[in-house]
Structures are given as structure tokens and as C-alpha cells.
Amino acid sequence: MSRRLEAVRSTLALTAGSQQGIRDRNASAWLLPDDGSRFDHALIENMRRFDDTDEVDLVIVGCGAGGATLAQRMAHAGWSVVCLEAGPFWDPDTEWVSDEAGSHHLYWTEPRVISGQDPVPMGSNNSGRGVGGSTVHFAGFVPRLHPSDFSTLTDDGVGADWPIRYEDLRPSYERIEQELPVAGQYWPWGDPHAYPHAPHPAGGNGEIFLRGAAAAGIEARVGPVAITNGRFGNRPHCVYRGFCLQGCKVNAKGSTFVTHVPDALAHGAEIRTDAMVTAIETDADGSRATGVRYLRRGREHLQRARTVAVAGHAIETPRLLLNSANRRFPEGLCNDHDLVGRYVMVQGAPQTAGRFAEEIRAYKAPPPEVSSEAFYETDPGRPYKRGFAVQTVSPLPITWAEHVAAQGHWGHDLRRYLQDYIHWATLGALCELLPQPDNRVTLATEKDRHGLPVADLSYTQCDNDRAVIKAARSTMEEILRAAGATEVITIERYAHLVGGCRMAQDAEHGVVDADLRSFAIPNLLITDGSVLPTQGSANPALTIMALVDRAAGRLAAGARSGLRAPAGRSAR
């Protein structure tokens, strides 16, 4: 009873607490229009604009989870910031549509080579383009990592130890959860904690999961999702339209496009779109980054900066460093120890669907709404290390057709399954696959439309990976059958690329330190998911943003002196 009372007390305290502190540090939710439109275009039209010749305090490559968060934090701290984004500045009113096929433009579909024994498909599931990056089309599921994730090598004999502990990241987790904001039940796993917003009501898919989990004796919870449950600033309540993965036209889902970009612009950051960064420039001896080269409207530019941050994703960030080779770094920038591009990780993400006699209508809710982390930690009684999480997923019709076709169904048989769409509930697992040095990004001989070598991602599972995926599939089938499913089908897939520029205690084991500074070039930071040494069984967006929040706070506080540009630099 005391645990339940603590859960109720802490949840009420967060839900009923004042939002003034949040608004003071990040007013994005209050800078959005309240007239029914989705973004205040005056923020873009009146955006501060710098010249390439202006040596700004900070230039950021990429405007997704890490880049947008860093831009907001440092602009708010008074730094002059330019964020270079290869994609466009979206207009949610016209460019985000309630249509699966019509949302393909949200994805990063530039060419890449995939190899290895278990190649990872590229495209919509693992990339994003435009301001907001993949948070525009992510599902909005934002669990924290567990304390055990930070010491898997010491405790479990696999993976790697982080150069920070969970406790170092807890305050940042809390700040980001408040700013998104996150809705969910009190979370009993890992570090037990409450969320700022109460959980959303479970839809049909969630009710199936809760029913099956209860019957199977598995603990499950509603949430956590970065989706408003009640008004937050000028952002409205979720209306359960089910198109979270296509860009949220309601502004209820917490993509950085609405959670951090408005405040960054209001505090003087420039987000320069359609700017494809091709190389990071350094001084003659390679000891200091001096800016970045980029292509825009057919012309090459060089933006000068006193600090450079790369937030281009687990594939494009290593690719950029490798493509920035120079005399000091002939094998790629910051690659003295052949670690750039290594230890890329992807989560095993099998999806299992079950058919029920009643109508489920899984699309009438956010795709992720109920989850269990009961199998997250290493269990000595299981034949593998680490574990997996299970959550609801609610594929829309095109994705459901791909799911069914993957089983070999075609023609009349495929049409029969599609006509039966509303009777199916679907669960998805996130399996922790282990970091391995040969799972890596290198440069291919193939070149892109800019003449740059494209990334080659080689990926092969180990025996432990396969055992975890097998266990997750079995568990999902058990839950659905316990809920009353008369038929179950499973597809194998991946999700959430991270790693490639891992954090570590020293340069012989990683590319960046605990503050996300590269060991080789102290004024070059990497602020995206490529820095994760391990990935846990959690969606990575919240952890990426929390890491950047922590690093930005230390950067703004002057943890190392001499990298801040003088104030008062002019801009047009």
C-alpha cells in the first residue's frame, strides 16, 4: 500500500505543479500559435541570420533530438548559434498529412550501403530529415534507461561501462520529461519515478496488452509517451488520431520541432535549412575545429565557428568525420584509435500480431501506449545477458500490409488479412543487442549526388542477440494468446540505430568524453545517439536529449574555458 500511495502522491505533485519553471528555461510551448495554426512563421521570418564569415560561438550539424535541444539550450544561455539542417523547415499545416504514403518525404532516403550477415534496412524506420529530424515521425515513446545500463560490462560481463552513472543523468531526464511533456503511470522499473502528466486512456491495442499481461502474470503500465494529456502552453490535448508516425498535426506529440525549436529561434539561434554539411574544418595542426563546409543551393560555403557540434545521427555523424580526413587525421577526424564508426547498435524489434473476435481498432490511440520492462534486466535463470521490453505498436494499413506480406501471404489471401485489419492487435519488442566492434560504419566506393562517399553499415548479430530476440518473440506470443488471440504472426525487424562515436573514460576506448567533447579536438562535440556506449531496451530519444541537456549545462557554465566567442558579434 505504501508503494501505491507514493506513486499517487508523486504523480499528483508533478501533474499539479507550477509550469513557470519550465517556461522560464524553455518557452517553446507558449511560443506556438493559439489560433489553430501549428507554427508561428514570424519566428522563422524574423530569425537572426549570420554571415558565413561571422565566427559564431557554436555551429551545430543537424536539427533533430540532439541538435535542436543543444541549439535551444545554448541560445537560451546567450551563445550565438547556427544550426545547419540538410532538410527543410516544415510547415505542419501543409506538409504533414494524415497519410502513410504521403509522409515519405519526412524520412532520410539518401543512398547508403548495407552489409554484414544481418544487414539493417535503411529508410523510414531509422532516419529523419528536416527541422526536428526523426522526432517529427517518431512514435513518442520515451522511457529512461535503467541504472544497470551504465555498468553492463562490470555487472554482466557484456557491453561497456559508461563514463557517467545514471545518477548523473537523472536531473536531465526530469527536465526533459517536463518540457516534452511526458504522460504515463508511475514507473516501477529501473529508477522508479512519476511523470508530469497522467497516463492517457488505453485504446483497444493497449487493453489487449493489459488483459494478456495480467493473465500471464506480467506487470505492465500505460505510458510513457511524449504526448500532452491536457493543455500545455499553447499545445492542445492529444485527440487520438493515430498518425503519430506521420508528423503530429495537432502539436500534441513532443517532437523537438515544437518542444525546443521555437525557444531557440526566440533567443537568437539561426536554423539554416537545405544545408548539407560535407566536412568539418580544423586549424593547420588539427588541434581545433574552425567551422564546417556545407552545400546550399549549388554553392559551397564555410561557416566559421569557435565550437562545432555534430548531431547527424548514428550513420551520418561517423560518415561526416570519416569524410573530414586531413593531414592530421588521415583515417578520419578524431579517428586516431580506429573507433569512429565502430560499435554501431540497433535494437532487435520483432512485432507480433494477434487476431481477436472483437474489433480492436488499434489505430484509435497513439501507437505506443502500454509497455512492460519486466524482462529488461539480466536474469541468471535465462540463457542470455541483458533483456528486452515490450510495448504496443499499432501499424496503419500500409505497414500492416507489409507485415502480412512478410508472412508470405499474397493475392486473395493478403486481401483477406487486410479486410480483417480492425480485428488485430500488435505488440513490438525492443531487444538490447550488444555493441560489437565490427558492427560499424565505413565509407563505401559509391558516392551520393554531392560526390561524397556514402556510408556502408555492416551489421551481424551475435548468439546473445539471437537468443534475446527469440525470447521476446515467445513472450509477445504468450501475452496475445493469454488475451484470447486465435492466431498470431510475427515479423523480424530492427529499430533505433545508435553508437558509432561512443562515450568513454579515455581516448583508447571512445571518441568523446563524459561531456560529449571529442578527445582529439576539445572544441568539437558530438551530441546525438552515436555517443551511446550501450542502448538498453529503451527508445533512445529521451536519453539523447538528456545527455545533451547535461552537456549543454556544463558547456554554458564554462566547465572548460576559452571556447566561448566574444559577445556582441553582429548579425544580419
C-alpha positions, -999 to +999 in steps of 0.1 A: +000+000+000+028+024+008+043+020-027+009+027-042+004+058-021+039+070-030+030+065-067-002+086-063+015+113-043+044+118-066+023+117-097-002+143-083+027+165-072+042+166-107+008+169-125-004+198-103+029+216-101+036+250-115+048+253-151+066+286-146+100+270-141+096+251-173+085+282-192+115+302-178+140+277-192+122+268-224+091+287-235+086+268-267+051+256-258+040+292-252+056+305-284+034+283-306+002+300-320-031+296-302-052+304-334-053+268-347-022+271-369+008+249-360+038+271-360+045+309-357+060+316-391+071+350-378+097+331-357+113+320-390+108+352-409+124+373-381+151+347-373+185+361-367+208+355-396+245+353-396+271+355-424+294+326-431+323+350-422+308+356-387+327+334-363+297+322-342+300+307-308+286+274-319+277+257-352+256+226-350+252+199-377+217+186-377+185+197-360+169+166-346+167+153-310+203+163-301+208+193-324+176+211-316+180+206-279+216+219-279+206+249-301+178+258-276+200+254-245+229+274-258+209+302-275+190+305-242+224+308-225+233+337-248+255+320-273+254+329-309+242+296-326+238+285-362+222+251-367+227+236-402+200+212-413+201+192-446+163+191-449+136+218-449+118+238-423+084+220-423+051+237-425+029+213-404-003+228-419+006+218-454+035+192-453+023+169-425-005+148-437-027+120-423-015+096-449+012+069-447+023+071-483+021+109-483+045+112-454+075+096-471+092+130-475+098+131-438+124+103-440+161+104-448+163+084-480+198+093-493+217+063-506+236+040-481+252+006-485+242-022-460+262-053-455+271-080-429+253-112-421+223-094-407+220-062-427+199-034-413+174-018-437+176+019-440+148+045-446+117+054-426+124+033-396+159+046-388+162+082-401+146+116-405+152+148-424+142+184-419+139+205-387+130+181-359+148+152-375+133+118-368+114+132-338+089+145-363+079+109-372+090+090-341+063+073-320+068+095-290+077+066-266+103+080-241+113+056-213+145+062-194+175+039-193+179+019-161+208+024-137+221-010-147+226+002-183+255+023-172+276-006-160+268-037-180+304-047-185+312-046-148+279-062-137+270-085-166+303-091-184+289-078-217+287-044-235+305-014-220+306+008-189+296+044-194+318+073-182+288+086-162+263+070-139+225+070-140+225+095-111+245+120-133+217+119-158+186+118-135+182+157-133+184+160-171+158+132-175+135+151-152+139+184-170+133+169-205+103+149-193+088+182-181+095+200-213+081+174-237+060+167-215+057+130-208+024+113-198+024+079-181+017+059-150+042+058-121+071+037-135+082+008-112+112-004-132+148+008-131+147+040-110+110+042-100+096+076-108+064+096-117+057+116-149+045+152-153+012+142-170-013+115-160-015+085-184-036+086-215-066+062-216-056+029-232-070+022-267-081-012-280-045-024-285-035-013-250-064-030-235-054-063-252-019-059-238-031-052-203-055-081-204-030-105-217-002-094-194-025-098-164-035-132-175+002-142-180+013-127-147+034-100-163+034-064-149+026-037-175+020+001-174+004+028-195+030+052-210+054+069-210+047+089-241+058+124-251+022+134-258+003+160-239-025+148-217-042+181-212-032+216-225+004+225-221+012+261-231-005+266-265-002+229-272-035+210-271-045+176-257-040+146-279-070+137-300-060+101-306-060+103-343-032+076-346-009+094-370+020+100-347+044+085-371+034+108-399+040+141-381+016+153-354-007+180-370-022+185-336+011+196-319+003+172-290+034+150-297+066+162-284+089+165-314+118+190-310+101+210-338+076+222-312+094+214-279+127+232-284+130+250-318+106+279-310+126+289-279+159+285-298+147+309-325+132+334-300+167+335-283+186+343-315+196+310-329+196+306-367+184+274-382+198+273-418+179+247-438+187+228-470+224+230-459+242+197-465+274+196-444+303+180-462+333+184-439+345+198-406+374+222-409+403+224-385+433+246-380+466+237-396+477+212-369+443+197-364+440+207-328+409+229-331+378+229-352+373+262-370+340+256-388+321+234-413+318+233-450+283+229-465+265+229-498+234+251-502+216+259-535+245+245-555+272+265-538+298+256-512+300+276-481+322+277-449+306+287-417+332+298-392+327+289-355+345+287-322+328+255-313+314+228-335+288+201-326+278+172-348+243+158-343+238+140-376+226+105-363+245+072-359+252+068-396+258+104-408+279+115-379+306+088-384+303+093-421+310+131-418+340+125-395+354+099-419+348+123-449+366+151-430+400+133-431+430+157-433+468+156-428+465+153-390+437+127-392+443+107-424+419+080-414+391+104-405+386+132-379+391+120-343+399+085-355+434+080-340+423+048-324+401+034-353+369+039-332+349+063-354+321+042-369+326+012-346+301-003-321+270+008-340+240-008-324+204-014-335+177-029-313+160-061-323+124-051-328+102-081-337+065-074-339+038-099-331+002-095-340-028-115-327-063-118-341-093-113-319-130-119-325-139-084-312-129-052-331-097-038-317-093-007-340-057-003-328-052+030-348-075+049-324-047+058-300-010+066-300+009+036-315+029+032-283+007+033-252+013+003-229+046-012-221+064-037-198+100-037-187+096-069-167+123-086-189+147-057-191+175-068-167+199-097-169+183-128-152+208-156-143+180-181-150+179-171-187+204-183-213+214-148-224+226-115-209+205-083-206+169-084-220+140-067-238+110-045-233+075-050-249+052-022-260+021-018-281+026-008-317-003+000-340+006-004-377-015+016-401-029-002-432+002+001-455+025-011-427+001-038-418+001-050-454+039-052-453+036-072-420+012-097-436+031-099-469+063-107-449+045-140-438+042-150-475+005-140-479-003-126-513-032-121-536-066-131-523-051-142-490-034-108-485-067-090-492-085-112-466-060-102-439-063-065-449-101-067-447-096-081-412-074-052-401-096-039-373-095-073-355-057-074-350-037-062-320+001-058-324+029-058-299+065-049-305+097-057-286+129-037-281+157-061-276+191-050-263+216-061-289+252-059-278+278-035-291+304-052-312+335-035-329+328-050-363+293-036-365+304-004-380+301+025-405+328+028-431+329+047-464+317+029-495+331+034-530+297+046-541+291+083-540+260+104-534+246+133-555+271+157-539+301+135-549+307+123-513+313+086-504+282+072-488+281+052-456+284+014-456+268-001-424+279-036-418+259-054-391+260-090-378+241-104-347+259-124-321+245-155-304+233-135-274+214-112-297+196-140-314+186-156-280+171-123-267+151-118-299+138-154-297+127-149-260+110-116-269+090-132-297+079-160-274+068-136-247+047-115-271+030-146-284+023-157-248+007-123-240-015-122-270-027-158-266-033-152-229-055-123-240-075-146-263-058-144-297-069-171-321-039-166-345-005-149-340+020-139-366+055-123-361+079-103-384+115-097-376+128-061-378+152-036-363+148-002-348+168+028-333+203+030-346+228+044-320+265+042-314+294+048-338+311+075-317+309+061-282+315+079-249+343+065-227+367+074-200+397+078-223+406+081-260+417+045-263+381+033-256+359+060-271+356+091-293+340+115-268+343+121-231+315+123-205+308+159-216+304+148-252+336+166-262+358+146-286+391+135-271+411+146-301+396+181-307+383+197-275+361+222-292+344+195-313+313+179-296+291+150-307+256+154-295+234+126-309+228+090-303+261+079-318+277+086-284+258+058-266+281+030-253+251+007-248+215+010-257+194-008-232+159-019-242+145+017-243+137+040-271+168+064-273+153+099-279+149+108-242+184+097-233+199+116-263+181+148-252+191+142-215+227+137-224+227+170-245+209+188-216+237+177-193+265+186-217+249+220-226+247+229-189+284+221-184+293+240-216+273+271-206+288+270-171+323+272-186+335+237-174+364+244-198+374+280-205+384+296-237+359+282-262+332+309-259+333+335-286+331+372-275+296+386-270+282+413-293+291+399-326+270+415-353+245+396-374+220+404-401 
